[in-house]
Amino acid sequence: MSSPASGDESVSRAPMKLHWSPSSPFVRKVLIVAHELGLVDRIACERAVVGPARLNPDVMGDNPLNKIPTLVAQGSLVLFDSRVICEYLDDLDGRGLMFPRDPARRWPALRRQALGDGLTETAVLLRDEHWRGDGHRSATHLLAYREKVRACLAALEAEDLAAERPDIGHVAIACALSYLDFRMAEIGWREAHPRLAAWESAIAERPSLALTLPVEANKRSLSFYEME
Ligand SMILES: N[C@@H](CCC(=O)N[C@@H](CS)C(=O)NCC(=O)O)C(=O)O
């Protein structure tokens, strides 16, 4: 009789725990990938309240960075951040759908993932700077973040995003755009970016995206130090 090894079916099909919030764009990225790969039933989402100044001991027990998504995969295997988790899920699936193996598709996909994630990160920084409140905001930082968001949107408008099925680059970009809609709809990016808007409305119809739309986690408004 052999003891379970990492390749053992019973081990590799074990449920996974995801530190999760319904409003996090990076958690959403992981869930979209899980839906696309048919792995979502393997993941148990556990609500985690975190913020840059809101430490969560449960999350920190698994990830010293206090960030979500964090995936407790199998046994002692704990993974973060969204890029690593998405690649892990793609590996579990085995078809290379999200992280193409062909270099001609792989590097554009990874570059787009970096662009999409970077846009989300900049939008988060912009939102956080706003949340600091009157007298605490840095006008210089606000200007720089807005300029980076503008430049990313211009770069995406020029990008040929057409594909038979989405890869990790498309998922990251779609998450970034819907995060702009969710947190800073006043930007109204669609009007000046018609190609990108047409691409976004088509990809948004996929069940993986429609089922994971961001939801406001808190009904009451939070102070800067409570923010998620
Ligand atoms: N690069 C990370 C970013 C994750 C991230 O910033 N998550 C936010 C929520 S959207 C977070 O956990 N913030 C808590 C903190 O900064 O301590 C990823 O791709 O997973």
Ligand as a Chemical Component Dictionary entry (heavy atoms), coordinates in Angstrom:
data_LIG
# 
_chem_comp.id                   LIG 
_chem_comp.type                 NON-POLYMER 
_chem_comp.pdbx_formal_charge   0 
_chem_comp.three_letter_code    LIG 
# 
loop_
_chem_comp_atom.comp_id 
_chem_comp_atom.atom_id 
_chem_comp_atom.alt_atom_id 
_chem_comp_atom.type_symbol 
_chem_comp_atom.charge 
_chem_comp_atom.model_Cartn_x 
_chem_comp_atom.model_Cartn_y 
_chem_comp_atom.model_Cartn_z 
_chem_comp_atom.pdbx_ordinal 
LIG N1  N1  N 0 -0.381 41.808 -6.467 1  
LIG C1  C1  C 0 -1.388 41.279 -5.599 2  
LIG C2  C2  C 0 -2.297 42.403 -5.117 3  
LIG C3  C3  C 0 -3.298 41.924 -4.075 4  
LIG C4  C4  C 0 -3.919 43.096 -3.323 5  
LIG O1  O1  O 0 -3.419 44.219 -3.342 6  
LIG N2  N2  N 0 -5.007 42.813 -2.624 7  
LIG C5  C5  C 0 -5.647 43.801 -1.788 8  
LIG C6  C6  C 0 -7.142 43.675 -1.887 9  
LIG S1  S1  S 0 -7.709 44.081 -3.515 10 
LIG C7  C7  C 0 -5.252 43.526 -0.349 11 
LIG O2  O2  O 0 -5.237 42.392 0.047  12 
LIG N3  N3  N 0 -4.934 44.563 0.446  13 
LIG C8  C8  C 0 -4.586 44.399 1.815  14 
LIG C9  C9  C 0 -3.273 45.041 2.180  15 
LIG O3  O3  O 0 -2.711 45.797 1.353  16 
LIG O4  O4  O 0 -2.799 44.792 3.304  17 
LIG C10 C10 C 0 -2.190 40.192 -6.334 18 
LIG O5  O5  O 0 -2.121 40.140 -7.586 19 
LIG O6  O6  O 0 -2.819 39.343 -5.697 20 
# 
loop_
_chem_comp_bond.comp_id 
_chem_comp_bond.atom_id_1 
_chem_comp_bond.atom_id_2 
_chem_comp_bond.value_order 
_chem_comp_bond.pdbx_ordinal 
LIG N1  C1  SING 1  
LIG C1  C2  SING 2  
LIG C1  C10 SING 3  
LIG C2  C3  SING 4  
LIG C3  C4  SING 5  
LIG C4  O1  DOUB 6  
LIG C4  N2  SING 7  
LIG N2  C5  SING 8  
LIG C5  C6  SING 9  
LIG C5  C7  SING 10 
LIG C6  S1  SING 11 
LIG C7  O2  DOUB 12 
LIG C7  N3  SING 13 
LIG N3  C8  SING 14 
LIG C8  C9  SING 15 
LIG C9  O3  DOUB 16 
LIG C9  O4  SING 17 
LIG C10 O5  DOUB 18 
LIG C10 O6  SING 19 
# 
